[in-house]
Amino acid sequence: MTGTLKYETPHSLAELWPLLVSDRELTGFLAGGTDLIVKYKRKQLNLTRFIDLKNIESLKGIWLDENKNLHIGSLTTLTELHTHPLIQKHAPLLAAAARKMASVQIRNRATIGGNLCNAAPSADLAPPLLVLDAVVKLESDQGARELSIKSLFTGPGQTALKIGEVMTEVMVPVSEPSDKVTYLKQGLRQAMDIAMAGVAVKLNMSGNLCQEAAIALGAVAPTPIRVKAAEEWLRGQRINEQSIAKAAELAKIAANPISDVRTTADYRSELVSALVTKAIQECMTQV
């Protein structure tokens, strides 16, 4: 943290692009600021400028298109995620995950774009969006591109965004009526804590037979991950104690946790198995 910090407030993407002609690598984009400001104050970021995106109206809003995809503006707050009727109806897993995050005050400021671009391995929105096969839209002065959520995260705190790109929206396919979904996380306390492990599960069922499965883990690998081996195992299986136990074991094997101030790697591995078991069981209780 050196020199004078500049602060810019564009009101449109057209106003934003000229600001990025220079100093792109030393620029931080402010959405809610709940992660960026903390890192800056701790001198974890070397920035000379903040560009505040909050006045760019095109980055806001939630709507449904003709192809049954939900479009969520990157400045959508966590509070909007868990209270908006379209999210509650068509992506209830995402609404439930947002409701479990942080405090009311933080949820009123923190945004979906900020949570994803911060790229913490423990990001609560990442596992639900992974099992929902979400896509993000990235834009720069060179144009726009779409990227699957699984390709967004490249390492702890690192994404596939290029210098000067901003995330403008997140696109989520509408959940099917037969989808059973849940998100579970385990922290040191019930509220306002970073997950030691998080698990999202989506099952598409025909009676007791699993047609399709998606399982994603957070906080137990360098990036949030899908567990393909467990998904493939469950596909075509009857969901019972034995098939659930096998899926939980495969998820545990896929995890690559670390020990830190919150807990040990061994405990995180056991959490993965327990949470996957519980998540599948919870899915099966849904009507």
N, C-alpha and C positions, 0 to 999 in steps of 0.2 A: 504494500500500500504506500505509494509515493506520490508527491505532488498534489495538485488541486483536483478534486473530483468534479467532473462535469455532470450535469443533469439535463437530459433532453426529454421532451414530452410531445412526440408526434401524435396527430389526430387521425391518421390514416396510414395504410401501407405505402401509399404514394409519397407521403411525407417522410416515412421511415427510411426508404432506400437511399436517398441522398446523404443521410446521416452516416451511412455505412461505407462511404467512399474511403474513409481512413479510420485507423484505430479499431478495426474490427476485433482483433485478438484481445484488446484491452477493454472491451465493452461488455457490460453485463445487462441482460434484459430483465426488467422488473415486471412481474405479473402481480402476484400477491406479496412477494418479497420475504415470505416466511422462512425460506432456506437461504436465499442469496444474501440478505442483509446480515444474517447470523454468520455466514462464512466470511463475509467481508470484514465484519467487526473483529473476527478471530484471526484476521490476516491470513486466511487460507486462500484468498484470491488476490491476484495482482491486477487491479482494475483502475483505469483512469476516468471511466465514464459509465454512468447508468443511463439507459434508455427506458423510460417508463412506458409500457404498452397499454396501460389501463384505459386510455382515452381513444383507443382504436376500436370503434364499434363493430367492425367486421370480424373481430376476434371473439365476439360474444354471441350468445344465442344457442338454442337447442331446437332442432327441427327434424322432421321425418321426410325422406324423399320417396319418390314413386317406386323405388326398388327395395323398399323396406330396410333402409339403412338409417340409423340415427346419426345425425351430425351434431357434434358437441364442440362449440367454440373453445379455443384453448384458454380463454380467460374465464370460463365457467368455474364458479367457486365450488368447494366441496359441499357447502350448504345447498346450493342449487342442484347439485348432483343427487343428493338424497331426498330432496323435496319436490323436484320437478315431475309433473304427472307423466310425461313421456318416458323419462328414465325409469320411474317406478313401474310403469306398465310394460315397457319393451326391453329394459335392461335392469331388472330388479337386483341382480347380483352386484352391479356397479353402485346402485343406490345403497345397498346394504353395506358395502365396503366403505363408502364415503362416510356413512353414519358412524362407523367405528373409529374414525380417525380423529386424533388430536382433541382440542377443546372447541366449544362453540365459537369463541373468538377467533381461533385459528381457522376453523372451517369457513367462517365468514370472509376470510381474506385469501387463503390458499387456493390455488387453481389447479385444474387437471393438467394444464400444460406445464406449469411449474413443477408439479409432482413428478411428471414423467421426464422432463428435461434435466431435473436434478440427478436423476439416474441412480438413486440410492438402491443398493441391493434389496433393502427392506421396504421400498416404496409400496404402500398398501394398494394403490390402484393398478399396479402392474400385473399381479397374478389374475385378478378378474378380467382385465382387458386381454390377457394372453389366452385364457380359455374361451373368450368371446370372439377371438380372431379379429381383433380391432386393427384398423389401419390409421396411420397418422398422415396428415397433409403438411408438407414443409414448403415454405416459400422463401424466395430471395429476389433480388433485382434481376436474376437470370431466369426466373420462372418458377413453376411449382412442380413438385413430385410427390408421389405417394409411397409410403413405406409401411410394411407390415410391422406390427408392434414387436414381434419377436426379433426383427432385424434392427430395432431402434437402439437397444442396449448393447454396448460393445465392451464394457468393463465397469468397475465401480466408479460412479460419477462421470462416466463417459458415454456419449451417444454417437450415432451416425450423422448427426447434424453437421453440416459444413459451416465454416466461418461465414457469418452474415445471414444464415438461414434462421427463420423462426417457425415454430410450430403454429399453424393457424387453426387446425381443427382435428378432432378425433372422430373417426367413423366406426360405428359399431353395428354389425348385423343384428336385426331384431331377433330376440329369443323366440324359439318355437314353443307352443303350448305344452309339448311333451318334454321340454327340457327341465331338468331338475338341477338347481344350482345352489351353491353355498360358498361362503368365504369365512375361514376361521383364522385367527391369529392368536399367538401367545406372547404376552409381554410380562414384565415384572409386576405390573399392576394392571387394573382393568381399563384405565383411561389415560390418555395423554402420554403414552409410552410407545417407543419404537418396538416393532415386533421382533422377537427373538426368532420366530419362524411364522410364516403365513402360508396358507394353502387355499387355493380356489379349485373347485370341482364343478364340472358340468357333465351331466349324464343325460343322454337321450334314450328313453326306455320304451319298450313294447312289452307291457306286462312286467314280468320279472327279468326279461332278457335285455341286456344292454346293447343298443344299436350303435351308439357312438359314445366316446368318453374323452374328456379333456381334463387334465390335471396340471396345475401350475404351482410352483413353489417360489416363495420370496424369503430373503434374508438367510438363505442357506447355500448360496453359491455367489460367485463374483457378479452375476446378473440374475434377475428373475428368469426362471426357466420353465419350459414345458417338460413333462415326464413322458416321453413317447413310449418307453417300454411298458409302463403301467397302463397307458391308454390302449395300446395294442393288445395287452393281455385281457383287459376288461371287455373289449369289443367282441360281441357274440357270446359272452359269458352270462350265466345266470348270477345275479348278485346275491351272494350268501356269505357266510362267515369265512369260508375258505378262499373264495375269489377276492374278497376284500383284503384279507391278510396278505395274499400274494401281491396285490397292487400296492399295499402299504410298504412291503419289503422292497419292491422294485423302486418305489419313490425314495426310500431311505438310501438305496444304493446309488441313485442318480444324484443325490445331494452332495455338495462339496463344501461343508460349512467350515467356519473358522472359530477359534476361541477369541473372545473379546471381553470388554468390561461387563457385558450383559450376561453372558453364559459361556459354557464350553462347547467345543465342536461336538463332543460325544453327546451332550444333552440335546443339542440342536438335531442331531441325527435321530435320537429317540423321539423328539417332538414331531419330526416329519412323519414318522410311522404312526404315531398316535393321532395326529391331526388329520392325516389322510383317511385313516380308519373312521374317525368321527365324522368327517365331512361326507364320506360316501354314505354312512349310516343316516346322516341327517337328510341327505338328498332322497333317500329311499322312504323317508317318512312324509315327504311332501305329496300332497294330493294332486 
